[in-house]
């Protein structure tokens, strides 16, 4: 695959990505004795494209602070037949010219790498009401508040652990395979931040 790095120049605001079928469905399970087993989870049954569609690949071109060869997490509608190039490194891999706004994160092993201009966030919930150890209500999401979990060096207004006040519906959550484990991640666009919540 390395021979393709930075050999195709994307036009406009696009990124060239190689997508290998089955990457999202492969999961590593660590057994009690420390050995690993690889399992494949069939997601084709799902009606939800966030779960069933391809959402990861490998950069074939440098993009912002990520270098060619970096694994990336993509929007679930990023990989289509319309943006597929007539290049097939092998029978399991296809190459696509993806709009750059659909590239969400870089991945290095178990670590999520934020792209310049975007942060990793998680939802904040109100405390559950309970009486005598019995939970009386479902957790309620705090609208327009997200906790920063990771950020690129280019963003200096926030630190990890701080709470951003954001536009409503900025908490778009997607399922990805990170380091062989299924994770739900929220990408927060810096320009969607309206302020910082101070307790």
C-alpha positions in Angstrom: 0.0 0.0 0.0 2.9 2.4 0.7 3.6 2.7 -3.0 0.3 4.6 -3.3 1.1 7.2 -0.6 0.8 10.8 -2.0 0.8 9.5 -5.6 -2.8 10.7 -6.3 -3.5 14.4 -5.8 -7.1 15.0 -4.7 -8.9 17.9 -6.4 -10.8 20.4 -4.3 -11.5 19.6 -0.6 -11.1 15.9 -0.9 -8.9 13.2 0.6 -7.8 9.8 -1.0 -8.6 6.9 1.3 -8.2 3.1 0.9 -11.0 1.1 2.5 -10.6 -2.6 3.3 -13.9 -4.6 3.6 -14.4 -6.2 6.9 -12.1 -3.8 8.9 -15.0 -2.4 10.9 -16.3 -5.9 11.7 -13.1 -7.3 13.1 -12.9 -7.2 16.9 -10.2 -8.4 19.3 -11.2 -10.2 22.5 -8.6 -10.7 25.2 -9.1 -14.0 27.1 -8.4 -14.6 30.8 -5.0 -16.1 29.9 -4.0 -12.9 28.1 -4.2 -14.3 24.6 -6.3 -12.6 21.9 -9.1 -14.0 19.7 -10.3 -12.1 16.6 -14.1 -12.2 16.1 -16.0 -10.8 13.1 -19.4 -9.2 13.9 -21.9 -9.1 11.0 -23.3 -5.5 10.8 -25.1 -6.0 7.5 -28.4 -6.7 9.2 -28.6 -3.2 10.7 -31.0 -0.6 9.2 -28.7 2.1 10.6 -26.0 3.2 8.2 -23.9 4.5 11.1 -23.5 0.9 12.2 -23.5 -1.1 9.0 -21.7 1.2 6.5 -17.9 1.4 6.2 -16.5 4.0 8.5 -12.8 3.5 8.4 -9.9 3.4 6.0 -6.3 4.4 5.5 -5.1 7.8 4.2 -3.3 7.6 0.9 -2.6 11.4 1.0 -1.4 13.7 3.7 -4.4 15.6 5.3 -4.0 18.4 7.8 -2.0 17.1 10.7 -2.3 13.4 9.6 0.2 11.7 7.3 -0.5 9.2 4.5 -0.7 5.7 6.0 -2.7 6.9 9.0 -5.9 5.0 9.7 -8.9 7.3 9.7 -12.5 7.1 10.9 -15.0 8.4 8.4 -18.7 9.5 8.2 -21.0 6.5 7.4 -22.0 8.1 4.1 -18.4 8.9 3.0 -17.6 5.8 1.0 -19.8 5.4 -2.1 -19.7 3.8 -5.5 -19.8 7.4 -7.0 -16.4 8.4 -5.4 -14.7 5.0 -6.0 -11.5 5.3 -8.1 -10.5 2.6 -10.7 -7.7 1.4 -8.4 -7.7 -1.8 -6.4 -4.6 -2.6 -4.4 -6.0 -6.0 -3.7 -9.4 -7.8 -4.0 -10.5 -6.7 -0.5 -9.5 -3.0 -0.8 -11.0 -0.1 -2.8 -9.8 3.5 -3.1 -12.1 6.4 -2.8 -11.9 10.2 -3.1 -13.8 11.4 0.0 -14.9 14.9 0.9 -12.6 16.1 3.6 -15.5 17.1 5.9 -16.3 13.3 6.2 -12.9 12.4 7.7 -13.5 12.5 11.4 -10.4 11.2 13.3 -7.1 9.5 12.9 -6.3 6.3 14.7 -3.0 5.1 16.1 -3.6 1.7 17.8 -6.1 2.4 20.6 -5.6 6.1 20.5 -7.9 8.5 18.7 -6.1 11.4 16.9 -8.0 14.7 16.6 -7.7 16.5 13.3 -7.0 20.2 13.2 -10.3 22.1 13.9 -12.0 19.2 15.6 -12.2 17.7 19.1 -13.3 14.4 20.6 -16.2 14.9 23.1 -18.7 13.0 25.2 -22.2 13.8 26.3 -23.1 15.1 29.8 -26.1 13.8 31.7 -28.0 15.1 34.6 -27.7 13.0 37.8 -30.3 10.2 38.0 -33.0 10.6 40.6 -33.0 7.6 43.0 -34.8 6.7 46.2 -33.4 4.0 48.5 -31.1 2.8 45.7 -33.9 2.5 43.1 -33.3 4.6 40.0 -36.5 6.5 39.2 -35.6 8.1 35.9 -33.6 7.6 32.7 -30.5 9.8 32.5 -31.3 13.1 30.8 -28.9 14.5 28.3 -27.7 18.1 29.0 -28.6 19.8 25.7 -25.8 21.9 24.2 -23.1 20.8 26.6 -20.2 18.5 25.7 -17.1 17.4 27.7 -13.8 17.6 25.8 -12.0 14.3 25.8 -9.2 15.1 23.4 -8.1 17.9 21.1 -5.4 18.9 18.6 -2.6 21.3 19.6 -4.1 23.8 17.2 -7.1 24.4 19.5 -6.0 26.5 22.5 -9.3 27.8 23.9 -10.2 24.5 25.5 -8.4 21.9 27.7 -9.2 18.2 28.1 -11.9 17.8 30.7 -13.5 21.3 30.2 -17.1 21.6 29.1 -18.0 23.4 25.8 -21.3 25.1 25.2 -22.3 24.2 21.6 -25.0 24.4 19.0 -27.9 22.0 19.5 -27.3 18.7 17.7 -23.5 19.1 17.6 -23.2 15.8 19.5 -23.4 13.5 16.4 -22.3 10.1 17.6 -21.0 7.3 15.4 -19.9 3.7 16.0 -16.3 2.9 15.0 -13.8 0.1 15.4 -10.8 1.5 17.4 -7.9 -0.8 18.2 -10.2 -3.8 17.6 -12.8 -2.6 20.0 -16.2 -1.0 19.1 -16.5 2.5 20.4 -19.0 5.3 20.0 -17.3 8.7 19.3 -18.6 12.2 19.0 -16.6 14.6 16.8 -17.0 18.2 17.9 -16.3 20.9 15.3 -14.4 23.9 17.0 -16.6 26.3 15.0 -19.7 24.8 16.7 -18.4 25.9 20.1 -20.2 29.0 21.5 -18.5 29.3 24.9 -17.0 27.5 27.8 -19.1 26.3 30.8 -17.8 27.5 34.1 -19.1 25.9 37.3 
